[in-house]
Amino acid sequence: MDRLSNTVRPYAWGSTTAIPELLGTAPTGEPQAEMWMGAHPGAPSRITRTTPEGDREQPLTDVIAADPEKELGPAAVAKFGPRLPFLLKILAAGAPLSLQVHPDLAQAKAGYAAEERAGVPLLAPHRNYKDANHKPELICALTPFDGLCGFRDPVETADLLAALDVDSLKPYVDLLHAHPEDAALREVLTAVLTADPDSMAATVTETSAACERLGGAHAPYAGLAHHFPGDPGIIAALLLNHVRLQPGEALYLGAGVPHAYLSGLGVEVMANSDNVLRCGLTPKHVDVPELLRVVRFEAGEPGVLRPEASPSGEEVYETPVDEFRLSRYVRPEGAAPADLTAPAAQILLATAGSPKAGDITLTPGQSVFIPAGETVELTGSGTLFRATTTT
């Protein structure tokens, strides 16, 4: 196995303190939003391998490309191709992330092919599909973690909006009462995202003031205008469920589900993709027609995941996808060793204490890559997350 050297992405919404506190390092004063662990070409982890020229640090992408079956396992390569199918992150939200959705696999393949045929540059700011893969994801809270996830029942949203007593919201209230669920949600989101920008900016200002005044169920939406003045995504956010995760709880986000993370520190795992369609809370490109094609206009409660320990002590967060499988071990002093040997590649991440993988002791924020089939025993105490595939 190999200790990973990882990149921290300095996105503007990142916390300036959360990742440094986890790592036990001094804050730089700059936002530190995400630490990536894996083989995404945008910021691959680096490992040190022995070569004929001696020990050499290499990107994990290059190591896997040199011998995919050895690193990933034959079954994983047959199913997902010659690349690590998941990306593991530590995510630290100091400000809201963009309100967004991800395509399903068929939509991603079609969208990517269409933009390739049209000659849209891969790094163009108006490009929607950076690859041909879907991006289901799972976030597990390390601290209390706030987010928005999925559409609230339209009648409940109508009551929430009506309580604000903002005249320009009343047409949305009427639509939410007058139509079947999917049609109501589609019509309101379309109206919000295509409204006159000046009129919408005034609506946002008045709505945000009313949210601050009323508090309660409106409170999670009150501060958004401080970050994104006039952004129609603030009204769109009011259509969504607010959820607060406690440490150890998780949230799975499938294709077409609108969501945004608001604040907190968590461990995130996703399929190895960068396909995002944005609804708002962002200065970046918003493609309304494509977004409306991908969004699933279905209301429901966000499903908070709480794992149960197996006899081995492993706590698994069950999801309906094969690209990733996330679990954790919370090990007290004197816990029996656990065999982590698996037929697919793994990344282990410590978040508390000093668990030991083989002969490598991990402190919070440190991680290792384990090639497929390599024997590994977990000892020591602390909290360790394990990311692999279901293959």
C-alpha positions in Angstrom: 0.0 0.0 0.0 1.1 3.6 -0.5 0.6 6.7 1.5 -1.2 9.4 -0.5 -0.1 13.0 -1.0 -3.3 15.0 -1.8 -4.3 18.3 -3.3 -6.5 20.8 -1.5 -8.7 22.8 -3.8 -9.0 26.5 -2.8 -12.6 27.2 -4.0 -14.0 30.5 -2.7 -16.8 28.8 -0.7 -14.3 26.7 1.3 -13.7 27.1 5.1 -10.4 28.8 6.0 -10.1 26.7 9.2 -11.9 23.3 9.0 -9.4 21.3 7.0 -6.4 22.8 8.8 -8.0 21.9 12.1 -8.5 18.3 11.0 -4.9 18.0 9.7 -3.4 19.8 12.7 -1.8 22.5 10.5 -1.9 26.3 10.7 -4.5 28.0 8.6 -3.2 30.0 5.6 -6.0 32.5 5.7 -7.1 31.3 2.3 -10.2 29.1 1.8 -9.5 25.3 1.7 -12.6 23.7 0.2 -11.9 20.1 -0.8 -9.0 17.7 -0.4 -9.1 15.1 -3.3 -8.1 11.5 -2.8 -8.0 9.4 -5.9 -7.2 9.5 -9.6 -9.2 12.3 -11.0 -7.2 14.0 -13.8 -8.0 17.4 -12.4 -6.0 16.8 -9.2 -4.7 13.2 -8.9 -3.2 12.0 -5.6 0.5 11.2 -5.7 2.2 8.1 -4.4 5.8 7.1 -4.1 6.7 3.8 -5.9 10.0 2.1 -6.4 11.2 2.2 -10.0 14.5 1.1 -11.7 15.6 4.7 -11.2 14.8 4.5 -7.4 11.9 5.8 -5.4 9.8 8.3 -7.4 6.7 10.2 -6.6 4.1 9.7 -9.3 0.5 10.7 -10.0 -1.9 7.9 -9.1 -3.4 8.3 -12.6 0.0 7.2 -14.1 0.4 4.3 -11.7 -3.0 3.0 -12.6 -2.5 3.5 -16.3 0.7 1.5 -16.3 -1.1 -1.6 -15.0 -4.8 -1.2 -14.5 -5.7 -4.8 -13.7 -2.9 -5.1 -11.0 -4.0 -1.8 -9.3 -7.8 -2.0 -9.7 -8.5 -5.7 -10.1 -9.7 -7.5 -13.3 -13.4 -7.4 -12.4 -13.3 -3.6 -11.8 -11.5 -3.0 -15.1 -14.0 -5.1 -16.9 -16.9 -3.2 -15.4 -15.7 0.4 -15.2 -12.7 0.5 -17.5 -9.0 1.2 -16.7 -9.5 4.0 -14.2 -10.4 4.3 -10.5 -14.2 4.6 -10.6 -14.6 6.8 -7.5 -13.2 10.0 -6.0 -13.0 10.5 -2.2 -12.9 14.0 -0.7 -12.8 15.9 2.5 -15.3 18.8 1.9 -15.3 21.9 4.1 -18.1 24.3 3.3 -17.6 27.8 4.8 -20.2 29.3 2.5 -23.0 27.7 0.3 -22.0 25.7 -2.7 -23.9 26.2 -6.0 -27.4 24.7 -6.2 -26.9 21.9 -8.7 -28.0 18.6 -10.2 -26.0 15.8 -11.9 -27.1 13.8 -15.0 -27.7 10.1 -15.1 -25.4 7.9 -17.1 -27.4 8.0 -20.4 -27.8 11.8 -20.2 -24.1 12.3 -19.5 -23.0 10.1 -22.4 -25.4 11.9 -24.8 -24.6 15.4 -23.5 -20.8 14.8 -23.7 -21.1 13.4 -27.2 -23.2 16.3 -28.4 -20.8 18.9 -27.0 -17.8 17.0 -28.5 -19.6 17.0 -31.9 -20.3 20.7 -31.5 -16.6 21.4 -30.8 -17.2 23.0 -27.4 -13.8 23.3 -25.8 -13.5 21.0 -22.7 -12.6 23.9 -20.5 -15.1 26.4 -21.9 -17.1 28.1 -19.1 -20.4 27.3 -20.8 -19.6 23.6 -21.3 -22.0 21.3 -19.3 -20.5 17.9 -19.8 -16.8 17.4 -18.9 -16.9 13.6 -19.3 -19.4 10.8 -20.3 -20.0 9.6 -16.7 -22.7 10.1 -14.1 -21.9 11.6 -10.7 -23.9 10.0 -7.9 -22.4 11.1 -4.5 -22.6 10.5 -0.8 -21.7 13.0 1.9 -21.0 11.8 5.5 -20.9 14.5 8.2 -17.8 14.9 10.4 -19.4 18.0 12.1 -23.0 19.2 12.1 -23.6 19.7 8.3 -26.3 21.7 6.7 -27.6 21.2 3.1 -30.5 21.4 0.8 -31.7 18.2 -0.9 -34.6 17.4 -3.1 -38.0 19.1 -3.6 -40.2 19.7 -0.6 -43.9 18.8 -1.0 -45.4 21.6 -3.2 -48.2 22.3 -0.7 -45.8 22.7 2.1 -43.6 25.0 0.0 -46.7 27.0 -0.9 -47.3 27.5 2.8 -43.7 28.5 3.4 -43.7 31.1 0.6 -47.2 32.4 1.6 -45.9 33.1 5.1 -43.3 35.4 3.8 -46.1 37.8 2.5 -44.1 38.9 -0.5 -46.4 40.0 -3.4 -44.1 38.8 -6.2 -44.1 35.2 -4.7 -47.8 34.9 -4.8 -48.0 33.6 -8.4 -45.6 30.8 -7.3 -47.9 30.0 -4.4 -50.9 29.7 -6.7 -49.0 27.5 -9.1 -47.9 25.1 -6.3 -51.5 24.8 -5.2 -53.1 24.4 -8.7 -51.1 21.7 -10.4 -50.0 18.1 -10.0 -46.7 17.8 -8.1 -44.3 17.4 -11.1 -46.0 20.1 -13.2 -46.1 22.5 -10.2 -42.5 22.1 -9.4 -41.4 22.3 -13.1 -43.5 25.5 -13.7 -42.3 27.3 -10.6 -38.6 26.4 -11.2 -38.9 27.5 -14.8 -40.6 30.7 -13.9 -37.9 31.5 -11.3 -35.0 30.8 -13.5 -36.4 32.7 -16.6 -37.7 35.8 -14.7 -36.6 39.3 -15.6 -33.3 39.7 -13.7 -34.2 43.1 -12.3 -37.6 42.0 -11.0 -36.1 38.8 -9.6 -33.4 40.8 -7.8 -36.0 42.8 -6.1 -37.9 39.6 -5.2 -34.8 38.1 -3.7 -34.1 41.1 -1.6 -37.6 41.3 -0.2 -37.7 37.5 0.3 -34.4 37.3 2.1 -35.5 40.1 4.5 -38.7 38.3 5.3 -36.8 35.0 5.9 -34.5 36.8 8.4 -37.5 38.4 10.1 -39.5 35.2 10.5 -36.7 32.8 11.3 -37.8 29.2 12.2 -38.3 27.1 9.0 -37.2 30.1 7.0 -33.9 30.6 8.8 -31.7 28.3 6.6 -32.5 30.4 3.6 -32.0 33.8 5.3 -28.3 34.2 4.8 -28.1 33.2 1.1 -28.6 36.7 -0.2 -25.5 37.9 1.7 -23.4 35.5 -0.5 -25.5 35.8 -3.7 -27.4 39.1 -3.9 -30.2 39.0 -6.5 -29.5 35.4 -7.5 -32.7 33.6 -8.6 -31.2 30.4 -7.0 -32.2 31.8 -3.7 -35.9 31.5 -4.6 -35.2 28.1 -6.2 -33.6 27.0 -2.9 -36.9 27.7 -1.1 -38.4 24.8 -3.1 -36.0 22.3 -1.5 -35.8 20.4 1.8 -33.4 21.7 4.4 -31.5 18.9 6.2 -29.0 19.0 9.0 -26.7 15.9 9.4 -25.2 15.0 12.7 -21.6 13.5 12.7 -21.8 10.0 11.3 -25.0 10.6 9.4 -24.9 10.7 5.6 -26.9 11.8 2.6 -27.0 10.0 -0.8 -27.6 12.2 -3.9 -28.7 10.5 -7.1 -29.1 11.8 -10.6 -31.5 14.7 -11.2 -31.9 15.6 -7.5 -31.3 19.3 -6.9 -29.0 20.0 -3.9 -26.6 22.4 -2.3 -24.3 22.1 0.7 -24.5 25.1 3.0 -22.0 24.6 5.8 -20.0 21.9 7.6 -17.2 19.4 7.3 -17.7 16.0 5.7 -16.3 13.0 3.9 -17.6 12.8 0.3 -17.4 10.0 -2.2 -18.6 10.1 -5.8 -18.3 8.5 -9.1 -15.3 9.8 -10.9 -17.0 12.6 -12.8 -17.1 16.4 -13.0 -20.6 16.8 -14.6 -22.6 19.6 -12.9 -25.6 21.5 -14.1 -26.2 24.6 -11.9 -29.6 26.1 -10.8 -28.1 29.1 -9.0 -26.1 30.4 -6.0 -23.2 30.8 -8.4 -21.6 33.2 -10.8 -21.0 30.3 -13.2 -22.9 29.3 -16.3 -26.6 28.2 -15.8 -28.0 26.4 -18.8 -31.7 26.5 -18.0 -33.1 24.3 -20.8 -30.5 21.6 -20.2 -31.0 21.9 -16.4 -34.8 21.4 -16.8 -34.3 18.4 -19.0 -32.1 16.7 -16.3 -33.9 17.7 -13.0 -36.3 15.1 -11.6 -39.4 16.9 -10.5 -40.3 14.6 -7.6 -40.9 15.7 -4.0 -39.9 13.7 -1.0 -38.1 13.7 2.3 -34.3 13.5 2.1 -33.2 10.1 3.1 -30.6 10.4 5.9 -28.4 7.3 6.2 -27.3 5.9 9.6 -25.1 2.8 9.3 -25.2 -0.2 11.5 -22.0 -2.0 12.6 -21.3 -5.5 11.3 -19.6 -8.1 13.6 -16.3 -6.9 12.1 -17.0 -3.4 13.3 -17.4 -2.1 9.7 -20.3 0.4 9.3 -21.5 0.5 5.7 -23.4 3.4 4.1 -25.7 1.5 1.6 -26.2 3.1 -1.8 -27.7 1.9 -5.1 -24.5 2.4 -7.2 -21.5 0.2 -7.9 -18.8 2.8 -8.5 -18.3 3.4 -4.8 -18.9 1.8 -1.4 -18.2 3.9 1.7 -17.9 2.5 5.2 -16.2 3.5 8.4 -14.6 1.9 11.5 -14.9 3.6 14.8 -12.3 1.7 16.8 -11.8 1.9 20.6 -8.6 1.1 22.3 -7.9 -2.6 22.3 -10.2 -3.4 19.3 -9.4 -6.6 17.5 -7.6 -6.4 14.2 -9.9 -6.2 11.1 -9.0 -7.8 7.7 -9.6 -5.2 5.0 -8.3 -7.3 2.1 -10.5 -6.7 -1.0 -10.6 -7.7 -4.7 -10.8 -4.0 -5.8 -8.7 -0.9 -5.1 -9.3 0.9 -1.8 -8.6 4.3 -0.2 -8.4 4.5 3.5 -8.8 7.9 5.3 -8.3 8.6 9.0 -10.4 11.3 10.6 -9.7 10.7 14.3 -7.1 9.0 16.5 -4.3 7.0 14.9 -5.6 3.8 13.2 -2.9 1.7 11.5 -3.3 0.1 8.1 -0.6 -2.6 7.8 2.6 -0.9 9.0 1.3 2.7 8.2 0.0 4.7 11.1 -2.6 7.4 9.9 -3.3 10.6 11.7 -6.5 12.7 10.9 -6.6 13.7 7.3 -4.0 11.1 6.1 -4.8 8.4 3.6 -3.5 5.4 1.8 -4.1 3.7 -1.5 -4.4 -0.1 -1.5 -4.1 -2.0 -4.8 -6.7 -4.7 -5.5 -6.1 -8.0 -3.6 -3.3 -6.6 -1.4 -3.5 -8.1 2.1 -4.1 -5.4 4.7 -5.0 -5.5 8.4 -6.5 -2.6 10.4 -5.3 -2.2 13.9 -5.0 0.7 16.4 -7.8 3.0 17.6 -9.6 5.9 16.0 -12.0 6.6 13.1 -11.2 5.4 9.6 -13.2 5.7 6.4 -12.9 3.0 3.7 -13.8 3.7 0.0 -13.8 1.0 -2.6 -16.2 -0.4 -5.2 -18.9 -3.0 -4.9 -17.0 -5.3 -7.4 
